[in-house]
């Protein structure tokens, strides 16, 4: 049978698993991360025992209600606050117990983009951006720094505003200068708090495409706090923080694949696409070696399976004979969960497999959650508020 591993550790898509198999180290690794504000009787906990791993090249979008701890978590990742409780490694460096000097040095490796532009009013757009290079890449010549500053300003659409001071710029233009400043030194980690809030649709799209390019070509890890639904399509993962705890860490591309797979399962044919999308976020993923038994005939049924990659053999009887072979996109294990009876067949992996699985309680809850079309429409309109 498949070993019952820690569920948090199984929530990786195949692309992330390939990074793990290659021995790639996470850019961000947090374990049991908690944080408090105030002292004595006024001490209030704002983050609660959070675990998080983010790999090079991933774009993570963080959402959640106001006051849920998103900005606090972001500032911990950027060494703008000291770690109080738990473990935190970022870019291969432990930030637990780091000295102020070490935190300052670390921050030079990070690109920060915040809502408050914090531009120097006496400097031009080019000079504001160049300051980041003077701090983070002082080995570059003045000409090289100037060239890089101008190139990044052109990339964010400010080629005609390079020599303007902040008071001569609109709010959106100031935000784009701040974004250029955060990206000009090509950091390995970018932390952004509402980077597109002040931008129109075209400018916002230009910025997120620049972030995508940085992630793809430079393997930069990007963490974005946002309420801007227009940029959700760039996310590899969407993390939802509620009341200081990570409530959901959804792998966007994998969730779409699971939803499509579920839509082809006859057992879910009465479940609407909107509900299937919610169900997809409940699945876990397991690696199974060739020759490993997944289900044993006669055992109680406790999981429903989808085959993401690989091939399995379904066998029945004593001695067991193959009944059928299943491959990518197929599913199994539903009969025992529907009937409450023991497994009526065994299943073996005939080659290395990646399997999605859903436990019995969530499987039954998903089948019960067959909303009417009218209910779906009402929920969709409510979500727009």
Secondary structure in CASP SS format (residue, H / E / C, confidence):
PFRMAT SS
TARGET T0000
AUTHOR 0000-0000-0000
METHOD secondary structure of the structure
MODEL  1
X C 1.00
X C 1.00
X C 1.00
X C 1.00
X C 1.00
X C 1.00
X H 1.00
X H 1.00
X H 1.00
X H 1.00
X C 1.00
X C 1.00
X C 1.00
X H 1.00
X H 1.00
X H 1.00
X H 1.00
X H 1.00
X H 1.00
X H 1.00
X H 1.00
X C 1.00
X C 1.00
X C 1.00
X C 1.00
X C 1.00
X C 1.00
X E 1.00
X E 1.00
X E 1.00
X E 1.00
X E 1.00
X E 1.00
X E 1.00
X E 1.00
X E 1.00
X E 1.00
X C 1.00
X C 1.00
X H 1.00
X H 1.00
X H 1.00
X C 1.00
X E 1.00
X E 1.00
X E 1.00
X E 1.00
X E 1.00
X E 1.00
X E 1.00
X E 1.00
X E 1.00
X E 1.00
X E 1.00
X C 1.00
X C 1.00
X C 1.00
X C 1.00
X E 1.00
X E 1.00
X E 1.00
X E 1.00
X E 1.00
X C 1.00
X C 1.00
X C 1.00
X C 1.00
X C 1.00
X C 1.00
X H 1.00
X H 1.00
X H 1.00
X H 1.00
X H 1.00
X H 1.00
X H 1.00
X H 1.00
X C 1.00
X C 1.00
X C 1.00
X C 1.00
X C 1.00
X C 1.00
X C 1.00
X E 1.00
X E 1.00
X E 1.00
X E 1.00
X E 1.00
X E 1.00
X C 1.00
X C 1.00
X E 1.00
X E 1.00
X C 1.00
X C 1.00
X C 1.00
X C 1.00
X C 1.00
X H 1.00
X H 1.00
X H 1.00
X H 1.00
X H 1.00
X H 1.00
X H 1.00
X H 1.00
X C 1.00
X C 1.00
X E 1.00
X E 1.00
X E 1.00
X E 1.00
X C 1.00
X C 1.00
X C 1.00
X C 1.00
X C 1.00
X C 1.00
X C 1.00
X C 1.00
X C 1.00
X C 1.00
X E 1.00
X H 1.00
X H 1.00
X H 1.00
X H 1.00
X H 1.00
X H 1.00
X H 1.00
X H 1.00
X H 1.00
X H 1.00
X H 1.00
X H 1.00
X C 1.00
X C 1.00
X C 1.00
X C 1.00
X C 1.00
X H 1.00
X H 1.00
X H 1.00
X H 1.00
X H 1.00
X H 1.00
X H 1.00
X H 1.00
X H 1.00
X H 1.00
X H 1.00
X H 1.00
X H 1.00
X H 1.00
X C 1.00
X C 1.00
X C 1.00
X C 1.00
X C 1.00
X C 1.00
X C 1.00
X C 1.00
X C 1.00
X E 1.00
X H 1.00
X H 1.00
X H 1.00
X C 1.00
X C 1.00
X H 1.00
X H 1.00
X H 1.00
X H 1.00
X H 1.00
X H 1.00
X H 1.00
X H 1.00
X H 1.00
X H 1.00
X H 1.00
X H 1.00
X H 1.00
X C 1.00
X C 1.00
X C 1.00
X C 1.00
X C 1.00
X E 1.00
X E 1.00
X E 1.00
X E 1.00
X E 1.00
X C 1.00
X C 1.00
X C 1.00
X C 1.00
X C 1.00
X C 1.00
X C 1.00
X H 1.00
X H 1.00
X H 1.00
X H 1.00
X H 1.00
X H 1.00
X H 1.00
X H 1.00
X H 1.00
X H 1.00
X H 1.00
X H 1.00
X H 1.00
X H 1.00
X H 1.00
X H 1.00
X H 1.00
X H 1.00
X C 1.00
X C 1.00
X E 1.00
X E 1.00
X E 1.00
X E 1.00
X E 1.00
X C 1.00
X C 1.00
X C 1.00
X H 1.00
X H 1.00
X H 1.00
X H 1.00
X H 1.00
X H 1.00
X C 1.00
X C 1.00
X E 1.00
X E 1.00
X E 1.00
X E 1.00
X E 1.00
X E 1.00
X C 1.00
X C 1.00
X E 1.00
X E 1.00
X E 1.00
X E 1.00
X E 1.00
X E 1.00
X E 1.00
X H 1.00
X H 1.00
X H 1.00
X H 1.00
X H 1.00
X H 1.00
X H 1.00
X H 1.00
X H 1.00
X H 1.00
X H 1.00
X H 1.00
X C 1.00
X C 1.00
X H 1.00
X H 1.00
X H 1.00
X C 1.00
X C 1.00
X C 1.00
X C 1.00
X H 1.00
X H 1.00
X H 1.00
X H 1.00
X H 1.00
X H 1.00
X H 1.00
X H 1.00
X C 1.00
X C 1.00
X C 1.00
X E 1.00
X E 1.00
X E 1.00
X E 1.00
X E 1.00
X C 1.00
X C 1.00
X C 1.00
X C 1.00
X E 1.00
X E 1.00
X E 1.00
X C 1.00
X C 1.00
X C 1.00
X C 1.00
X C 1.00
X C 1.00
X C 1.00
X E 1.00
X E 1.00
X E 1.00
X E 1.00
X E 1.00
X E 1.00
X E 1.00
X C 1.00
X E 1.00
X E 1.00
X E 1.00
X E 1.00
X E 1.00
X E 1.00
X C 1.00
X C 1.00
X C 1.00
X C 1.00
X E 1.00
X E 1.00
X E 1.00
X E 1.00
X E 1.00
X E 1.00
X E 1.00
X C 1.00
X C 1.00
X C 1.00
X E 1.00
X E 1.00
X C 1.00
X H 1.00
X H 1.00
X H 1.00
X H 1.00
X H 1.00
X H 1.00
X C 1.00
X C 1.00
X C 1.00
X C 1.00
X C 1.00
X C 1.00
X E 1.00
X E 1.00
X E 1.00
X E 1.00
X C 1.00
X C 1.00
X C 1.00
X E 1.00
X E 1.00
X E 1.00
X E 1.00
X E 1.00
X E 1.00
X E 1.00
X H 1.00
X H 1.00
X H 1.00
X H 1.00
X H 1.00
X H 1.00
X H 1.00
X H 1.00
X H 1.00
X C 1.00
X C 1.00
X C 1.00
X C 1.00
X H 1.00
X H 1.00
X H 1.00
X H 1.00
X H 1.00
X H 1.00
X H 1.00
X H 1.00
X H 1.00
X H 1.00
X H 1.00
X C 1.00
X C 1.00
END
